[in-house]
Amino acid sequence: MASKITIIGGGSATFTPQLMRLFLESEVLRGSTIVLMDVDAHRLEVMDTLAKQLVDMKGSDLKIESTTDQQESLVDADFVITAIAVGGADAYEVDIETPAKYGIFMHVCDSLGPGGIMRGLRHIPVLVSVCQDLEEVSPHALVFNYTNPLSAITLAMQQEVTSIKTVGLCTCSSIPYHAKYLAGLAGLDPDDLVLPAPAAGLNHCAAILRLPLKDGGDALPLLKERVTEPVTKWGLETYGVLPYCSGHWTEFFPSLCRLEEEYQGKLQGLKMKYGMKVFDMEDPECPGARARGRKWEQVVEGWISGKQGKGKSLEMLPSDESVQVVALMEALLENRNEVHVVNIPNQGAIGNLPDNAIVEVSAVVGGFGVNPIHVGNLPENLAATLHNHIAVQELTVEAALSGDSRVALRAFLQDPQIASVLTPEETERLLDEMLEAHAGYLPQFG
């Protein structure tokens, strides 16, 4: 079914190649128009060339367009995918390294803590403007947001422009479908499981609540005896649920963020406890790293010069089953009523989290949209922790939209990672330093 799909952040070397593989493989989306939009004209040109070459190689009937004009890209859009990185790897580096000078050591820094809050301040105004443009030119479009901090951004897009439906998606949330992985943890045959397993929590701190068996039982108790990965095991023993994306889980609990190597002025690349390693902007395996962009520039340059075989380049496209956005589009267009794990307003799906919070939860996806499934309550001690993070998200949204540094300070003071290390005076100095470092990307703060 031909649709118009706009990718805001279409110059992304992390995401656009993965999306192109999915679009090319989809029978449902045959004949669709893919519009790449980015403010970085050079990166946009690289991804536009890549996408058009791939379409030609596959003999696909997809149409590829590109533009640096945001509103123009959204005209008559059916679906919009947002995956941006304001400031790119340079800004991400500041988010990792500046808090480290104050003794705050986190290995991802994109969802919470000082880096996550600053990323929210940079991204929220831009993505709210996408919804405002859609109100004018495509009010019935559905937005799929992949940009972090996902919960705060999706909350802002829902609150500020209520007429535009927004769903947050994360690669981690594919795990409740992963039969081979889950069966392996339990020592069972994949056919024994009823999947997707019910999931609930906040993005990057969500868990499988039960692991249903076809005979009516629950495989979750088996995992306590079998799981060896320390963070997953800790989650099972402490809360009685199965964490997924355990690396992200550690950042929600300051006691789990500890270095194993000595900090000597640079945090990137250092080893942390529980098998973690701090993201490094020069490591091509890290999302957002500089090396990823250089790789695809070299591929395209090789095509143009004739030094790189195009067929080999097609094989280089990442194949990642965790990117679910095309599966959701297909479920919506064909009224499949499939269960997917998404980030949407709670609306009572998780009984002991606020109704207006953006939660990661199982939902039915079909002709009537994306609707959360009531999964019950989280363990109360886990829900209490998540309430605190929801408060930080709400303050981050308010600060990003108002440009009020006093509200930003309240978000910093509320954040558990910062509060576990810094005094209020030190917290204010850290905020001032990060606001100054990112001033070019934060016009709302004047």
N, C-alpha and C positions, 0 to 999 in steps of 0.2 A: 504494500500500500504506500504509494509515493507520499512522502511528507517533507516538510522543510525543517531541517535541524540546524540550529546555530550553536557554534561552540565559542563561548566567550573565554578568551585565553587560548585561541586556536593555534598560537605559535608555540605552545608547550611541547617541548621534546620529551617530556615525561609521559604525557597523556595522549596527545593527538595520534601518534603512531599506533597505540593500542586501540583507540577508537576506530581508526581506519580499518584495521583488521576485522573488527566486529561488524562494521557497516558493510564491508565487502562480502562477509560470510552470511549476512542476513537475507533470506528470501523475502521476508515480510516488507523490508524497507527498499526493495528494488525500485529504481527510478527516482529515488529521493534526491533532494538537493541538500548538500552539506555546505554550510557557510562557515568559514573560518574568520573569526574576528580577533584582532589583537592590536594593542597600541604600539608594539614593537614591530616596525615595518620589516626589518631584516629577518627576524625570526618567523614572521608571518610568511614572507616570501619563501623561506626554506620549507616550511610545512605545506604551503600551497603547491610548491613544485613536487614535493614528496607525494602528496595526496593524488595529484593529477597523474603522475607517473604510475602509481599503483593502480589507479582506475584503468589506465591504458593497458597495463600488463595483464590485468585480470579480465579485460574485455567487459568491464562492468558498465551498467547504464546509470551509475551514480553521476550526479553533476556536482562539480566542485567550484565554489566561489570564495573570494576572500576580500576583506575590506578592513580598514582601520576605523570606519565610522560605526560606532556602536548601534545607534538607532536604526541606521540603514540595514544593518545585519539582521535586525529583529522584525522587520516588516513581514507580516504574514507567516511568522514562525509558528510551527506546531509544537516543537520541543526545543528547549534551550538547555545546554549543558554549560555550567560555569566551573572553570578550573583555572583560576588566575593566581599570580604570585607577584603582588605589587612590590617592586624593589628587587625581585629575583634573588639570586644566591647571595648577593652582597647584603641585602637586608636580613636574610635568614642568618647569615654569619653574625651579624650584630645581635640577633635574638639569642644566639647560643653563647657568644663570648662575653658580652657585657654583663649579664647576670653572674657568670662564672667569676668575674673579678670580685664579686660580693659574696662568694661562697655558695652560690646556687648552681648545682650541677644536675642537668637534665640531658637525656640523650636524644630526644626528638625536638622538643620545644615548639611544637606547632599547634597545640590544643589548649594548653593551660600554662600556669606559671607566667613569668614576665614576658617570655617570648610569645606565648599563645595570646596573651592580652594585646600585646603590641601588633601582632599579626591581625587580630580582630579590628583594631583601630584603623589599620591601613586598608583592610579589605571591605569592611561593612559599607562605608559610603559608596564605593564603586558598585557593589552588587545590589544595593538598594536602588541605585540609579538605573540598573538594568530593569528592575521591576517597574520603575516609574516610566521608562521608555515603553515597556511592554503594555502598560495600561493605555498608552496612546495608539500603538500600532498593531498589537496582537494580544488583546485582553484575554483570549481563551487559551493562550500558550501555557504549557506546563514546564516549570523549571526544575532541573535536576542539578543540585549543588554538590560539587565534590571539593570545594575550597575549604581549607581549614583556617581558623577553628570552626569546624562544621556546625556544631550546635549553636554557637552564638550567632554565626552568620545566618543560618536558617531561621533562627528566632527573629533576627532583625528583618529579614525579607518578609516573614509572615506578619510581623507587627506593623511595619511601616506601610506596606502596600497589601492590604488584606484581600484585594480582588485577584491577585496573582497567586496561583497555587505553586508551592515550592516543596520539593522533597529532597532531603539530604541523603546522599549515598556515600558509602565507604567500602573500600576493598576488604576490610576486616569482616564485614557482615555477611560475606559469602560462606563463612565457616559453618554456620548451622545447616548448610546444605551438603557439606563435604562428607559423603558417606564413607569413603575409604579412610580418611583421616580419623573421623569419629569412631568408626568401627575398630580401627587399629588401636586407639586409646583404650577401648573397652575389651579388646581381645575377642571380638565377635565378627561374624560375617556381615558385610554391608547390607545384605538382604534382610537381616534381623531387625533393622532400625526403621522407624517411621520418621521421615524427614520432609521438610526442614524442622529441626527441633525448635520449640518455643524459646524466644530470646527476648531479653529486656535489659534496660540500663540506659546509660548515656553513651554517645559516640566515644569510642576508644576506652570506655569502661563499661562494656555490656557483657552479658553472660548467658549461657544456655541454662535455663531453669530446670529442665527435665530432658532426659534422653530416651524418648518413648520406644518401647519394643513392640513388635507386632503381636506378641502374646499378651499385651496389656501391662507388662512390667516397665520398670525404669532402670536403665543401664547406668545412671549416674553414680549410684553407690559403688559399682565395680571400679570406677576410676580412682577412687581414693587409695585403693591398694596398688594400682598399676601406674599412675602418672608419676613421672620423675622430674619433669621440668619444674623448677622451684616455684615460680610465680603462680603457675596454674595449680600446682599442688597446694600452695598457701591459700589460694582463693577457694578451693574445694574444702579445705579443712576449716577455714575461718568463716565462710559464708554459706557453704553447702551448695554452691553453684559452680559451673564450669566457665572460667574466664576465657574469652578468646581475644586474640591480639594482646598477649601477655606483656609484650614490650611496652605498649601504650599504657597498660594497667599500672605499671610501676610509677608513672608520673602522677597518678592520682593519689598516691600514698607516699609522702615525703620520706618515710622511714625505709622505703625500698630504693631510694635514689642515693647510691653511695659509690664513690670511685674506688677502683682497684689499682689504678696507677696514680702517681703523684701529679697534681696540677702544677704546672710551671709556667703559666701565662697563656697557654693555649689548651682549650678543652676539646676541640674537634679531634676525633679519632681515638680518644682515650677509652680504655676499658672500664666498664662499670660492673657492679655485682650482678649476679643472676644472668650472666652471659650477654649482657648488653654492651654496645659500643656507641659512643657519641657520634652522631651524624657528622660527616666531613664533606664540605662543599667541593672537595677535589676527588671524592670517591664516586665513580660512575654508578655504583649500586644504590646510592642515596637519592631519594626523590628530591628534585630541585637542584641537584648538583650541577656545577658548570660543565662537567665532562659530558653529560648527556646531550646538551645542546651542541657541543663541538662534534660529537659522534655523527649526528644526523646532518650537520653541515658538510662533513666530510663525505657522507654517503651521496648527498645531492651533487656535490662538486664532482665526485667520481663518475656519476651518471653523465653529467654534462660534458666532462672531458673524455669519456669513453674508457676510463681506467677501471671503473667499477661495473661489474656485470649486474644488470637490473634484476635478473632472476634470483641471484644470490641475495640481493638487498631485500627482496620480498620475503625470503626466509628469515631475515633478520628482524622482522616485525615481532614485537613481543606478543606472546599468546598468554593472556592472563584471565583465567576463569573467574577471578574475583571481581572483575569489572562487569557489573550486572545491568548497566543502564540500558543496553539494547534489549536485553531480556524483558525489562520492565516496559519499554516501548511496545514490544511485540505483544505482551500480555494485555496492555491497554487497548491496542488497536484491534486485537482479535478476541477480546472479552474472555480471556483464558481463566480468570479468577484463580491465579496462582498465588501462593504464599511467598512473600519476599521479606527480608529484614531491611527496614528503612528508618529514616529519621524524620519524624513528623510530630505535630502537636499531640501531646499525650491523650487528651480527651477521655481520661478514665481508664485507659488501657492498662497502666501500671497503677494500682490502687493507692500506693503510698508515695507517689510523686505528684507535683502540681499538674493540674490539667493543662495549663498553658506552656509547660516546659517542652522543649524539643527532646524527645526520647528516641532511643534506638529500640525498635520493637517489631515483632512479626506483624505483617499486614497483608490483607487480600488486595490483589491488583487485578483489575478487570475493567469492564465497560463503565462501571460506576465510579472509577477513580482508584485512589489508594486509601484504604480504610484500615485503621489499626485494629488488631484483635485483642480482646481483653485477656491478659495473661495472669492477672492476679497481682499479688504484692511481691516486692523484693524482700529479702531478709532485712529486718528493721535496721540493723547496724550498717549495712551497705547503703540503704536508702538515706540514712542520716548523713553519711559522707557525701552522697550525690546531691543532697539538698544544698550543702555548702557550695559545691561547684556550680549549681544552677544559679545561686545568688551572684557568683562572680560573672557568669555569662550575662545575666541581666544588667549588671553594672557596666560590663564591657560594651554592650549594645547602647546603653544610655550615653556613655562617654563618647563613643564613636560618632553618634548622630548629633550630639550637642556640642562637641569640641570643648567640653568643660574639664579642665585638668583636675579639678577637685573630685569629680566623679571617677576619673581614671585612677586617682590616688586611692579612693575607697575600694575600687576593684583590686588594686595591688595589695591593700591591707587585708582584704578578705581572702585572698588566694592562699591556700594551705602551704604551697611550696615556699612562698616568700615569707609568710608568717612564721614558718618553722626555723628560719635562719636569721632574719633581719629585725632590728628595732624599727619603730615607726619613723625615726629620723633617717635611718639608713634606707628605708623603703622609699622615702620621698626623694632622697638623692639618686637612687637607682632610677626612679621614674623620670626625674629631670634629665638624667644623662641619656636615657633611651628616647625621650621625646625630642631632645636636641639632635641625636644621631639620625632619627627618622623624620626630621622636620620637613624635608622635601616631599614626603609622602603623606603628610598630615596637615593639609591646608586648613582643615576645620579648627585646628588649635591656634591658628593665627600666628 
